[in-house]
Amino acid sequence: MIKVVEMAKITQAVEHLGGVDGGWASLTDLRKMIKLSRADQDAMITEMVLMGTLTVIPEDNQKTLTSEDRQAALYLGGQPNHMIQIC
C-alpha cells in the first residue's frame, strides 16, 4: 500500500512540474519535492518507467546541466537521464 501511495506522489509531482500539457520535468526538481531516500526514488522511478507510467530522457543540451543536475540523474539504459514525463 505504501508503495502505491509513494508512486502516486511521484506522479503528482511530475504532473505539477511538467504542467497541464504533460511537459518534461527536471529530475533535479522532482527529487527536491519527493521526500524519499535516493535509493527509494531510483527504485520507484525505474519501476514506473518499466511499467510504462513514466518516461526519462537525457538533457539534450548537456552544457546546460549543473553539478546538481548531474547528481540527480537517474542512470537507466546505460546513460544518465535528467528529464521525466508522464506517459
Buried (B, 14 or more C-beta within 10 A) or exposed (E): EEEEEBBEBBBEBBBEBBEEEEEBBBBBBBBEBBEBEEEEBBBBBBEBBEEEBBBBBBBEEEEEBEEEBEEBBBEBEEEBBBBBBBE
